[in-house]
Amino acid sequence: MLELYGCPVNIVRCLRRRQKQPEIKGKNVFGSSLSENVRRYGNPLPPTILCALQHLHDNGLETVGIFRRAAGKSRVGVLRGLMEMNPEYCDFEGYSVYDVADLVKQFFRELPEPLLTMDAKNLSLCFSPSLFSLSSSPLRPLANPGNPFPRIPSLKRHTINNSGSPLSLSSTKEVTETVTSSGCLQLMITHRREIFQVAADQLQVVKFSYLELSGPVPYHNLTASDQYGMGTSQSFLDSCITTILKESRRRFKDWVRSEEVRKEGGEGVEVSHVSVGDGVPLWVWRGTTDIPAASPKTVFERIWYQRHVWDKTMVSSWKVATLDPQTEVFQYVTRATPPLCDRDHCLMRSWHRDVPTGRYMIVATSVSHPQAELRAGIRAVHLASHFLLQPCPHGTTVTAISREDWRGHSSEYYNRSLGPYLVSSTLSMLRNSFRELDFLETPV
């Protein structure tokens, strides 16, 4: 850029020498295992890698040699450092598609456990003898009688002539077993998604509705639902707002802070949870973060009207019905990593502004509406999806309350991995969608 605008070559070289790569501490993205990524982010791929893949999909489909041509070494090094320091980094403007593609290759190349690149036929030939215990000789026990697993004898070796056909086999039966088992395993590998994925229509049969099983917003000391008078939808939403304000005045006492999750969920996000004995096994998760230089009204408008700006997982959204000026039925679809199916979300949500304090509150819960048809594979259930926006000296303090059932996982997985990831990633995406310069006046 400087060379194009006539800067001397020696100044350009000096600036290039002074450009240092950010210091990398630990392995947050590159070199981290897929299982570790699931524990950290709730996904085998870090958010920044997902953003990189989406960037290539949007900008590099017609680029020639996208994974073949070499990228700029210095630019790739700087971008790698930024992605390593911030696993949710998604700003690839100023970098070519070759730079982003090079980092995607580096991520998969540096995985501790290399991915298998063999096809279904080769995999079936390798694993079918062990999986199906193919052998014409009887099984022999191990020398250690305490080991319950017997030793499986290997197949007899065959010699191959110049024409490529076997010279001898132990028996016709063994040939038949080998061919049949290999073909069976190859078919299972080819159709693994259909075999090991729970169908969406089966998941729909599972009844896990918020209004059927629990009270409005399950917080500390929550009891039966009739305590809050769920006569109408408005009384239900009003009770949610009242409970949020009550917990805020108590400063969320009795909530257990999750130190490890707080570190994993992103810098500046504090995560805690509370267990409620209402018959629903899911914990209630709370996340808190500060958004500098943004007023509560601005943050409210970003959440209510501009979810597509900050929620990178959202595919589409629309308003189903308007109940009153502050209440509506809102539906949207979020993408999922295959083989998981996309999620459909249908929420009744309402907002309230506390004029004396300048606070905004948004409460939402899943509902069944006759005009809200299923638009994705499975419908998620939001037991609680609330926001509390409070003004602070430097901006806005955002508190998110989350208790969601995304269907298809155990309650232990939600409580230990998915629950804290959902609340922390939501706040991180919302906070990162703001830029401090957008709200500060530039001095003339």
BAFIKOL-440864 format. One record per residue (C-alpha): residue in three letters; residue number from 1; x, z, y. Coordinates in pm, 1 decimal, always signed. Example, Ala and Ser with C-alpha at 12.3 -4.5 7.8 and 13.67 -1.06 7.14 Angstrom:
(r ala, 1, (+1230.0, +780.0, -450.0)) (r ser, 2, (+1367.0, +714.0, -106.0)) 
END
This chain:
(r met, 1, (+0.0, +0.0, +0.0)) (r leu, 2, (+277.0, +92.2, +243.3)) (r glu, 3, (+473.6, -219.4, +157.9)) (r leu, 4, (+168.4, -436.0, +228.5)) (r tyr, 5, (+138.3, -290.2, +577.7)) (r gly, 6, (+500.3, -354.8, +667.7)) (r cys, 7, (+668.0, -17.5, +606.0)) (r pro, 8, (+1043.5, -35.6, +545.0)) (r val, 9, (+1151.3, -43.3, +182.1)) (r asn, 10, (+1377.0, +261.3, +217.7)) (r ile, 11, (+1083.0, +475.3, +343.2)) (r val, 12, (+867.9, +363.4, +51.4)) (r arg, 13, (+1142.4, +452.4, -197.6)) (r cys, 14, (+1186.6, +793.3, -34.3)) (r leu, 15, (+816.7, +870.0, -58.2)) (r arg, 16, (+813.9, +760.1, -422.2)) (r arg, 17, (+1102.8, +991.5, -503.3)) (r arg, 18, (+923.8, +1284.6, -341.4)) (r gln, 19, (+602.7, +1227.7, -538.3)) (r lys, 20, (+615.9, +1495.1, -807.4)) (r gln, 21, (+395.1, +1529.3, -1108.4)) (r pro, 22, (+178.9, +1841.8, -1119.9)) (r glu, 23, (+313.2, +2119.2, -1334.4)) (r ile, 24, (+140.4, +2134.2, -1672.9)) (r lys, 25, (+76.6, +2472.3, -1832.0)) (r gly, 26, (-48.3, +2486.8, -2188.3)) (r lys, 27, (-239.8, +2220.4, -2374.0)) (r asn, 28, (-585.4, +2191.8, -2221.5)) (r val, 29, (-637.7, +1822.2, -2294.5)) (r phe, 30, (-342.2, +1638.7, -2446.5)) (r gly, 31, (-218.0, +1784.5, -2772.8)) (r ser, 32, (-524.9, +2005.7, -2821.6)) (r ser, 33, (-706.2, +1978.8, -3154.2)) (r leu, 34, (-1063.8, +1857.3, -3185.7)) (r ser, 35, (-1179.3, +2192.4, -3323.8)) (r glu, 36, (-1022.6, +2371.2, -3027.4)) (r asn, 37, (-1202.9, +2132.8, -2792.5)) (r val, 38, (-1534.6, +2215.6, -2958.5)) (r arg, 39, (-1469.3, +2585.5, -2904.1)) (r arg, 40, (-1371.6, +2530.4, -2541.0)) (r tyr, 41, (-1608.1, +2259.1, -2422.3)) (r gly, 42, (-1874.3, +2231.9, -2691.2)) (r asn, 43, (-1758.0, +1877.9, -2766.3)) (r pro, 44, (-1470.3, +1729.5, -2970.8)) (r leu, 45, (-1355.9, +1539.6, -2661.4)) (r pro, 46, (-1270.8, +1715.2, -2332.9)) (r pro, 47, (-1495.3, +1627.2, -2037.2)) (r thr, 48, (-1216.7, +1436.2, -1860.8)) (r ile, 49, (-1165.7, +1211.6, -2167.5)) (r leu, 50, (-1540.3, +1145.7, -2181.3)) (r cys, 51, (-1527.6, +1051.8, -1812.8)) (r ala, 52, (-1230.9, +823.3, -1881.8)) (r leu, 53, (-1418.6, +647.4, -2161.3)) (r gln, 54, (-1722.6, +607.7, -1937.6)) (r his, 55, (-1497.2, +470.3, -1662.0)) (r leu, 56, (-1356.4, +210.4, -1901.4)) (r his, 57, (-1707.4, +121.6, -2014.0)) (r asp, 58, (-1821.7, +70.6, -1655.0)) (r asn, 59, (-1514.8, -108.1, -1518.7)) (r gly, 60, (-1304.0, -246.8, -1801.7)) (r leu, 61, (-1527.7, -432.1, -2046.5)) (r glu, 62, (-1407.6, -772.2, -1921.8)) (r thr, 63, (-1046.8, -669.9, -1859.6)) (r val, 64, (-800.7, -869.8, -2070.3)) (r gly, 65, (-561.1, -662.2, -2283.3)) (r ile, 66, (-700.7, -328.6, -2166.2)) (r phe, 67, (-526.8, -132.7, -2446.3)) (r arg, 68, (-238.2, -375.6, -2486.8)) (r arg, 69, (-88.2, -414.4, -2141.4)) (r ala, 70, (+139.5, -140.4, -2011.2)) (r ala, 71, (+35.1, +74.1, -1715.7)) (r gly, 72, (+236.0, +215.8, -1427.1)) (r lys, 73, (+446.0, +500.4, -1565.8)) (r ser, 74, (+453.1, +704.8, -1245.0)) (r arg, 75, (+76.9, +670.6, -1183.7)) (r val, 76, (-2.6, +760.3, -1543.1)) (r gly, 77, (+219.8, +1067.5, -1519.8)) (r val, 78, (+47.6, +1192.7, -1204.2)) (r leu, 79, (-300.6, +1127.2, -1344.9)) (r arg, 80, (-210.3, +1298.0, -1672.1)) (r gly, 81, (-103.7, +1608.3, -1484.0)) (r leu, 82, (-431.1, +1618.0, -1291.6)) (r met, 83, (-634.3, +1581.6, -1610.9)) (r glu, 84, (-429.9, +1849.1, -1786.2)) (r met, 85, (-477.0, +2099.6, -1505.0)) (r asn, 86, (-850.3, +2026.0, -1468.1)) (r pro, 87, (-1017.7, +1931.4, -1800.1)) (r glu, 88, (-1324.4, +1819.8, -1602.2)) (r tyr, 89, (-1133.6, +1580.2, -1374.6)) (r cys, 90, (-1335.1, +1258.7, -1327.8)) (r asp, 91, (-1199.7, +1096.4, -1010.7)) (r phe, 92, (-1025.6, +777.4, -1126.1)) (r glu, 93, (-1050.9, +589.1, -798.4)) (r gly, 94, (-716.8, +439.6, -700.5)) (r tyr, 95, (-607.4, +399.5, -1062.9)) (r ser, 96, (-632.0, +78.3, -1260.2)) (r val, 97, (-819.7, +50.3, -1588.8)) (r tyr, 98, (-481.7, +11.2, -1760.0)) (r asp, 99, (-377.8, +355.7, -1632.1)) (r val, 100, (-694.4, +516.5, -1767.3)) (r ala, 101, (-672.2, +326.2, -2096.4)) (r asp, 102, (-309.1, +437.6, -2140.1)) (r leu, 103, (-413.2, +803.9, -2109.3)) (r val, 104, (-695.3, +756.4, -2360.6)) (r lys, 105, (-437.5, +618.0, -2605.1)) (r gln, 106, (-208.0, +912.1, -2535.0)) (r phe, 107, (-488.7, +1159.9, -2604.6)) (r phe, 108, (-561.6, +1019.0, -2950.4)) (r arg, 109, (-193.3, +965.1, -3024.5)) (r glu, 110, (-108.5, +1329.9, -2953.8)) (r leu, 111, (-387.1, +1485.6, -3161.4)) (r pro, 112, (-236.7, +1747.2, -3396.9)) (r glu, 113, (-442.1, +1607.9, -3684.2)) (r pro, 114, (-418.5, +1227.6, -3688.0)) (r leu, 115, (-744.8, +1040.4, -3727.6)) (r leu, 116, (-793.4, +836.5, -4043.9)) (r thr, 117, (-784.6, +463.1, -3977.7)) (r met, 118, (-863.1, +351.6, -4334.4)) (r asp, 119, (-1185.1, +165.5, -4409.9)) (r ala, 120, (-1458.8, +289.5, -4640.4)) (r lys, 121, (-1329.0, +97.7, -4942.6)) (r asn, 122, (-976.1, +236.0, -4919.6)) (r leu, 123, (-1103.2, +589.8, -4861.8)) (r ser, 124, (-1331.6, +568.7, -5164.3)) (r leu, 125, (-1048.2, +448.4, -5386.0)) (r cys, 126, (-829.4, +738.3, -5271.9)) (r phe, 127, (-1081.4, +1020.7, -5301.0)) (r ser, 128, (-1319.1, +918.4, -5579.1)) (r pro, 129, (-1085.9, +1025.7, -5867.1)) (r ser, 130, (-1057.2, +1377.6, -5724.7)) (r leu, 131, (-1415.9, +1418.5, -5606.1)) (r phe, 132, (-1573.1, +1291.6, -5928.2)) (r ser, 133, (-1307.4, +1441.6, -6164.5)) (r leu, 134, (-1243.1, +1113.7, -6339.3)) (r ser, 135, (-1035.3, +1157.6, -6653.8)) (r ser, 136, (-1069.5, +1086.4, -7021.5)) (r ser, 137, (-889.2, +1407.6, -7118.9)) (r pro, 138, (-1054.4, +1751.9, -7113.7)) (r leu, 139, (-993.5, +1995.1, -6828.7)) (r arg, 140, (-718.2, +2248.9, -6878.2)) (r pro, 141, (-733.5, +2592.2, -6717.6)) (r leu, 142, (-465.2, +2708.9, -6480.2)) (r ala, 143, (-199.8, +2952.3, -6586.7)) (r asn, 144, (-348.4, +3213.0, -6354.4)) (r pro, 145, (-673.1, +3336.2, -6518.0)) (r gly, 146, (-787.8, +3487.9, -6187.8)) (r asn, 147, (-819.8, +3146.9, -6025.6)) (r pro, 148, (-1173.5, +3011.9, -6083.9)) (r phe, 149, (-1077.6, +2651.8, -6004.6)) (r pro, 150, (-946.5, +2454.6, -6304.6)) (r arg, 151, (-674.6, +2196.2, -6274.0)) (r ile, 152, (-807.8, +1842.1, -6268.4)) (r pro, 153, (-579.0, +1609.1, -6461.0)) (r ser, 154, (-487.3, +1286.9, -6289.3)) (r leu, 155, (-579.3, +941.5, -6407.6)) (r lys, 156, (-342.2, +765.6, -6639.4)) (r arg, 157, (-112.1, +528.0, -6462.6)) (r his, 158, (-163.2, +158.6, -6496.8)) (r thr, 159, (+91.1, -117.5, -6476.1)) (r ile, 160, (+18.0, -428.7, -6275.8)) (r asn, 161, (+144.9, -773.1, -6372.5)) (r asn, 162, (+238.1, -1051.9, -6135.1)) (r ser, 163, (-118.1, -1181.7, -6119.6)) (r gly, 164, (-243.0, -849.1, -5985.5)) (r ser, 165, (-459.3, -749.5, -6285.8)) (r pro, 166, (-401.4, -430.6, -6486.8)) (r leu, 167, (-217.3, -472.6, -6815.5)) (r ser, 168, (-386.6, -181.6, -6991.3)) (r leu, 169, (-651.6, +84.9, -6933.4)) (r ser, 170, (-727.2, +394.4, -7133.3)) (r ser, 171, (-1079.6, +284.1, -7211.7)) (r thr, 172, (-1368.4, +73.1, -7093.9)) (r lys, 173, (-1553.7, +393.1, -7007.6)) (r glu, 174, (-1282.6, +494.5, -6760.7)) (r val, 175, (-1297.1, +154.9, -6591.5)) (r thr, 176, (-1672.7, +183.7, -6553.8)) (r glu, 177, (-1648.0, +537.6, -6413.7)) (r thr, 178, (-1383.5, +434.6, -6162.9)) (r val, 179, (-1573.3, +132.5, -6032.3)) (r thr, 180, (-1906.7, +314.2, -6018.4)) (r ser, 181, (-1776.9, +627.9, -5847.1)) (r ser, 182, (-1574.1, +427.5, -5595.6)) (r gly, 183, (-1874.4, +214.3, -5505.5)) (r cys, 184, (-2094.9, +521.2, -5473.9)) (r leu, 185, (-1848.3, +697.7, -5243.4)) (r gln, 186, (-1799.3, +381.0, -5038.6)) (r leu, 187, (-2175.7, +360.2, -4984.5)) (r met, 188, (-2187.0, +726.9, -4877.9)) (r ile, 189, (-1902.4, +674.3, -4628.5)) (r thr, 190, (-2065.0, +361.3, -4484.9)) (r his, 191, (-2398.8, +539.9, -4431.8)) (r arg, 192, (-2257.1, +880.9, -4345.4)) (r arg, 193, (-2453.2, +904.5, -4019.4)) (r glu, 194, (-2788.0, +859.7, -4194.0)) (r ile, 195, (-2694.1, +1091.2, -4481.3)) (r phe, 196, (-2555.9, +1388.2, -4287.7)) (r gln, 197, (-2769.8, +1371.2, -3972.4)) (r val, 198, (-3099.2, +1553.9, -3953.0)) (r ala, 199, (-3369.4, +1306.2, -3858.8)) (r ala, 200, (-3539.1, +1352.3, -3524.0)) (r asp, 201, (-3888.7, +1360.0, -3677.9)) (r gln, 202, (-3782.1, +1647.9, -3902.9)) (r leu, 203, (-3644.0, +1844.6, -3610.7)) (r gln, 204, (-3971.5, +1795.8, -3426.2)) (r val, 205, (-4151.4, +1982.2, -3703.6)) (r val, 206, (-3954.7, +2297.7, -3618.1)) (r lys, 207, (-4175.1, +2508.8, -3389.7)) (r phe, 208, (-3959.7, +2687.5, -3135.9)) (r ser, 209, (-4165.9, +2695.7, -2820.7)) (r tyr, 210, (-4092.7, +2933.5, -2537.6)) (r leu, 211, (-4457.7, +2994.7, -2451.8)) (r glu, 212, (-4542.0, +3061.8, -2818.7)) (r leu, 213, (-4264.8, +3302.1, -2915.1)) (r ser, 214, (-4153.8, +3500.9, -2611.3)) (r gly, 215, (-4230.2, +3618.7, -2262.5)) (r pro, 216, (-4170.9, +3434.0, -1935.4)) (r val, 217, (-3806.4, +3511.7, -1869.1)) (r pro, 218, (-3644.9, +3738.2, -2129.9)) (r tyr, 219, (-3421.3, +3975.2, -1935.3)) (r his, 220, (-3322.2, +4336.7, -1988.8)) (r asn, 221, (-3606.1, +4559.4, -2116.2)) (r leu, 222, (-3832.2, +4259.1, -2166.3)) (r thr, 223, (-4141.5, +4343.2, -2368.4)) (r ala, 224, (-4459.2, +4159.1, -2458.4)) (r ser, 225, (-4557.1, +3849.2, -2265.1)) (r asp, 226, (-4893.4, +3987.5, -2151.3)) (r gln, 227, (-4707.2, +4244.2, -1940.2)) (r tyr, 228, (-4646.0, +3967.2, -1686.2)) (r gly, 229, (-4998.4, +3826.9, -1685.6)) (r met, 230, (-4949.9, +3468.7, -1796.5)) (r gly, 231, (-5300.5, +3368.3, -1684.7)) (r thr, 232, (-5191.8, +3049.0, -1506.5)) (r ser, 233, (-4877.5, +2846.9, -1469.2)) (r gln, 234, (-4832.3, +2970.8, -1112.6)) (r ser, 235, (-4850.7, +3335.7, -1214.6)) (r phe, 236, (-4595.5, +3261.8, -1484.4)) (r leu, 237, (-4353.5, +3100.9, -1238.1)) (r asp, 238, (-4410.2, +3379.5, -985.8)) (r ser, 239, (-4321.6, +3636.2, -1250.2)) (r cys, 240, (-3998.2, +3445.5, -1320.3)) (r ile, 241, (-3904.0, +3456.1, -950.9)) (r thr, 242, (-3986.2, +3826.9, -931.1)) (r thr, 243, (-3768.6, +3900.0, -1233.5)) (r ile, 244, (-3475.2, +3703.4, -1091.0)) (r leu, 245, (-3492.1, +3893.8, -762.2)) (r lys, 246, (-3515.5, +4223.2, -948.9)) (r glu, 247, (-3209.1, +4146.2, -1160.1)) (r ser, 248, (-3023.9, +4032.5, -848.4)) (r arg, 249, (-3092.6, +4362.3, -672.8)) (r arg, 250, (-2964.5, +4544.2, -981.8)) (r arg, 251, (-2654.7, +4318.5, -966.5)) (r phe, 252, (-2724.2, +4210.9, -1324.0)) (r lys, 253, (-2651.7, +4552.7, -1466.0)) (r asp, 254, (-2605.7, +4576.1, -1844.7)) (r trp, 255, (-2484.9, +4215.0, -1868.6)) (r val, 256, (-2169.9, +4176.4, -2079.1)) (r arg, 257, (-1897.2, +3971.1, -1916.2)) (r ser, 258, (-1730.9, +3720.9, -2147.8)) (r glu, 259, (-1369.1, +3712.9, -2038.4)) (r glu, 260, (-1259.2, +3445.1, -2283.1)) (r val, 261, (-1554.7, +3222.4, -2204.7)) (r arg, 262, (-1503.7, +3275.8, -1832.8)) (r lys, 263, (-1151.2, +3137.8, -1861.5)) (r glu, 264, (-1262.0, +2847.5, -2080.1)) (r gly, 265, (-1563.4, +2759.9, -1867.9)) (r gly, 266, (-1367.5, +2654.1, -1565.1)) (r glu, 267, (-1175.1, +2824.2, -1289.0)) (r gly, 268, (-1403.4, +3007.1, -1049.1)) (r val, 269, (-1697.5, +3042.9, -1292.7)) (r glu, 270, (-1788.6, +3391.4, -1414.0)) (r val, 271, (-1992.9, +3399.8, -1735.1)) (r ser, 272, (-2182.6, +3691.9, -1890.1)) (r his, 273, (-2467.0, +3741.0, -2134.9)) (r val, 274, (-2734.5, +3984.7, -2244.6)) (r ser, 275, (-2907.3, +4018.4, -2580.8)) (r val, 276, (-3285.0, +4055.7, -2572.0)) (r gly, 277, (-3484.4, +4202.2, -2858.8)) (r asp, 278, (-3789.6, +3977.4, -2825.6)) (r gly, 279, (-3767.9, +3803.7, -3163.7)) (r val, 280, (-3580.3, +3501.0, -3028.4)) (r pro, 281, (-3219.2, +3505.8, -3157.5)) (r leu, 282, (-3067.3, +3330.9, -2854.4)) (r trp, 283, (-2874.9, +3525.4, -2590.7)) (r val, 284, (-2945.0, +3486.4, -2220.9)) (r trp, 285, (-2641.8, +3348.5, -2038.0)) (r arg, 286, (-2558.1, +3388.6, -1669.6)) (r gly, 287, (-2296.0, +3199.1, -1472.6)) (r thr, 288, (-2185.3, +3256.6, -1113.8)) (r thr, 289, (-1968.2, +3045.2, -886.6)) (r asp, 290, (-1912.8, +2983.6, -515.7)) (r ile, 291, (-1958.5, +2648.5, -344.3)) (r pro, 292, (-1764.1, +2651.7, -15.6)) (r ala, 293, (-1884.2, +2490.2, +305.6)) (r ala, 294, (-2232.9, +2418.2, +166.2)) (r ser, 295, (-2550.6, +2594.2, +275.5)) (r pro, 296, (-2813.1, +2716.3, +24.7)) (r lys, 297, (-3049.1, +2444.3, +149.5)) (r thr, 298, (-2792.0, +2172.7, +79.8)) (r val, 299, (-2723.4, +2307.8, -269.8)) (r phe, 300, (-3097.8, +2332.1, -336.1)) (r glu, 301, (-3150.2, +1967.5, -240.9)) (r arg, 302, (-2861.6, +1867.5, -467.6)) (r ile, 303, (-3017.8, +2050.6, -764.3)) (r trp, 304, (-3380.4, +1955.1, -702.3)) (r tyr, 305, (-3355.9, +1595.2, -582.8)) (r gln, 306, (-3008.6, +1472.0, -685.1)) (r arg, 307, (-2944.6, +1579.6, -1041.8)) (r his, 308, (-2810.9, +1232.7, -1119.2)) (r val, 309, (-2526.2, +1295.3, -871.0)) (r trp, 310, (-2377.3, +1599.8, -1044.9)) (r asp, 311, (-2507.6, +1592.2, -1404.5)) (r lys, 312, (-2278.7, +1338.2, -1573.5)) (r thr, 313, (-2471.5, +1363.6, -1902.2)) (r met, 314, (-2806.4, +1253.8, -1755.5)) (r val, 315, (-2924.8, +905.7, -1850.9)) (r ser, 316, (-3255.3, +887.5, -1661.6)) (r ser, 317, (-3512.3, +1113.0, -1494.0)) (r trp, 318, (-3862.8, +1095.2, -1349.2)) (r lys, 319, (-4143.4, +1315.9, -1218.7)) (r val, 320, (-4436.1, +1347.0, -1459.4)) (r ala, 321, (-4685.6, +1535.4, -1241.7)) (r thr, 322, (-4707.8, +1733.1, -918.0)) (r leu, 323, (-4890.3, +2065.2, -948.8)) (r asp, 324, (-4844.3, +2179.7, -587.7)) (r pro, 325, (-4593.9, +2114.8, -305.2)) (r gln, 326, (-4339.4, +2343.3, -472.1)) (r thr, 327, (-4417.3, +2292.7, -843.7)) (r glu, 328, (-4389.2, +1986.6, -1064.1)) (r val, 329, (-4338.3, +1868.6, -1421.5)) (r phe, 330, (-3997.1, +1703.3, -1442.5)) (r gln, 331, (-3856.2, +1504.2, -1735.1)) (r tyr, 332, (-3507.7, +1368.6, -1798.5)) (r val, 333, (-3284.8, +1245.6, -2081.9)) (r thr, 334, (-2923.9, +1347.6, -2150.8)) (r arg, 335, (-2675.2, +1166.6, -2369.1)) (r ala, 336, (-2505.4, +1325.1, -2669.5)) (r thr, 337, (-2188.1, +1245.8, -2860.1)) (r pro, 338, (-2262.7, +1052.3, -3183.2)) (r pro, 339, (-2375.8, +1124.2, -3449.7)) (r leu, 340, (-2594.0, +1365.0, -3248.0)) (r cys, 341, (-2901.6, +1206.7, -3092.5)) (r asp, 342, (-2986.2, +1214.0, -2722.1)) (r arg, 343, (-3199.7, +1498.9, -2586.9)) (r asp, 344, (-3528.5, +1474.8, -2401.7)) (r his, 345, (-3611.9, +1753.9, -2153.5)) (r cys, 346, (-3959.3, +1820.1, -2011.4)) (r leu, 347, (-3968.4, +2112.5, -1766.1)) (r met, 348, (-4223.4, +2276.5, -1544.5)) (r arg, 349, (-4018.5, +2385.1, -1245.4)) (r ser, 350, (-4087.6, +2550.1, -913.7)) (r trp, 351, (-3886.1, +2659.9, -611.4)) (r his, 352, (-3920.5, +2940.4, -361.3)) (r arg, 353, (-3742.2, +3021.9, -35.8)) (r asp, 354, (-3693.2, +3374.7, +90.5)) (r val, 355, (-3693.8, +3318.2, +465.9)) (r pro, 356, (-3551.6, +3659.0, +577.3)) (r thr, 357, (-3245.9, +3632.9, +353.4)) (r gly, 358, (-3208.9, +3253.1, +336.3)) (r arg, 359, (-3209.3, +3255.6, -43.9)) (r tyr, 360, (-3347.9, +2977.4, -262.3)) (r met, 361, (-3476.5, +3022.9, -617.1)) (r ile, 362, (-3548.5, +2754.4, -876.8)) (r val, 363, (-3722.2, +2848.0, -1202.4)) (r ala, 364, (-3791.1, +2611.0, -1490.7)) (r thr, 365, (-3913.6, +2629.3, -1848.3)) (r ser, 366, (-4015.3, +2376.0, -2111.8)) (r val, 367, (-4378.1, +2269.1, -2132.2)) (r ser, 368, (-4582.7, +2021.4, -2329.2)) (r his, 369, (-4756.0, +1767.8, -2104.8)) (r pro, 370, (-4986.2, +1488.3, -2227.7)) (r gln, 371, (-4816.5, +1233.6, -1998.5)) (r ala, 372, (-4463.2, +1331.8, -2102.5)) (r glu, 373, (-4392.7, +1109.6, -2400.0)) (r leu, 374, (-4077.3, +1159.5, -2602.3)) (r arg, 375, (-3812.4, +924.1, -2458.4)) (r ala, 376, (-3512.5, +1026.3, -2673.3)) (r gly, 377, (-3432.2, +1137.3, -3026.5)) (r ile, 378, (-3527.1, +1504.3, -2995.1)) (r arg, 379, (-3677.9, +1728.6, -2728.9)) (r ala, 380, (-3474.5, +2029.8, -2620.7)) (r val, 381, (-3645.8, +2358.1, -2539.9)) (r his, 382, (-3549.1, +2548.9, -2224.5)) (r leu, 383, (-3651.1, +2908.5, -2260.2)) (r ala, 384, (-3501.9, +2975.4, -1917.1)) (r ser, 385, (-3323.1, +2741.3, -1676.8)) (r his, 386, (-3307.1, +2911.5, -1336.8)) (r phe, 387, (-3092.5, +2905.0, -1022.7)) (r leu, 388, (-3046.2, +3165.2, -750.8)) (r leu, 389, (-2878.6, +3039.1, -431.3)) (r gln, 390, (-2754.1, +3307.0, -191.9)) (r pro, 391, (-2568.2, +3254.0, +136.9)) (r cys, 392, (-2217.5, +3396.6, +163.4)) (r pro, 393, (-1962.9, +3394.2, +449.5)) (r his, 394, (-1785.2, +3081.8, +325.2)) (r gly, 395, (-2075.8, +2889.8, +170.2)) (r thr, 396, (-2321.4, +2954.5, -110.9)) (r thr, 397, (-2307.4, +3173.3, -420.4)) (r val, 398, (-2486.9, +3003.1, -710.2)) (r thr, 399, (-2615.6, +3200.6, -1008.5)) (r ala, 400, (-2748.1, +3009.2, -1309.6)) (r ile, 401, (-2958.2, +3166.4, -1585.4)) (r ser, 402, (-2967.9, +2971.2, -1911.4)) (r arg, 403, (-3140.7, +3021.3, -2244.3)) (r glu, 404, (-3179.9, +2684.9, -2411.9)) (r asp, 405, (-3242.4, +2554.1, -2761.4)) (r trp, 406, (-3100.0, +2204.0, -2800.1)) (r arg, 407, (-3219.9, +2187.9, -3163.4)) (r gly, 408, (-3018.7, +2121.6, -3474.0)) (r his, 409, (-2768.7, +2412.8, -3459.2)) (r ser, 410, (-2761.2, +2771.2, -3577.1)) (r ser, 411, (-2823.1, +3063.5, -3344.0)) (r glu, 412, (-2464.1, +3182.1, -3398.3)) (r tyr, 413, (-2333.1, +2850.9, -3266.5)) (r tyr, 414, (-2550.7, +2876.8, -2957.2)) (r asn, 415, (-2450.1, +3235.2, -2885.7)) (r arg, 416, (-2077.2, +3182.0, -2935.6)) (r ser, 417, (-2012.9, +2825.1, -2821.5)) (r leu, 418, (-2295.3, +2609.5, -2687.9)) (r gly, 419, (-2472.3, +2871.4, -2473.9)) (r pro, 420, (-2171.9, +2967.2, -2258.6)) (r tyr, 421, (-2058.7, +2604.2, -2242.6)) (r leu, 422, (-2394.2, +2485.6, -2107.3)) (r val, 423, (-2408.6, +2737.4, -1823.1)) (r ser, 424, (-2040.7, +2703.3, -1729.0)) (r ser, 425, (-2036.3, +2322.3, -1742.4)) (r thr, 426, (-2355.5, +2304.7, -1534.6)) (r leu, 427, (-2202.4, +2513.5, -1257.6)) (r ser, 428, (-1870.1, +2329.4, -1276.4)) (r met, 429, (-2035.7, +1987.6, -1241.9)) (r leu, 430, (-2253.3, +2111.3, -956.9)) (r arg, 431, (-1958.8, +2265.7, -771.3)) (r asn, 432, (-1733.4, +1964.0, -822.7)) (r ser, 433, (-1999.9, +1729.8, -682.6)) (r phe, 434, (-1942.5, +1882.7, -340.7)) (r arg, 435, (-1648.1, +1804.3, -120.1)) (r glu, 436, (-1553.4, +2052.4, +149.3)) (r leu, 437, (-1478.4, +1771.2, +393.3)) (r asp, 438, (-1839.1, +1655.5, +367.2)) (r phe, 439, (-1955.9, +1969.0, +548.4)) (r leu, 440, (-1671.2, +2037.6, +788.7)) (r glu, 441, (-1636.9, +1869.8, +1126.0)) (r thr, 442, (-1317.5, +1673.7, +1173.9)) (r pro, 443, (-1138.1, +1773.2, +1495.7)) (r val, 444, (-1100.5, +1488.8, +1745.3)) 
END
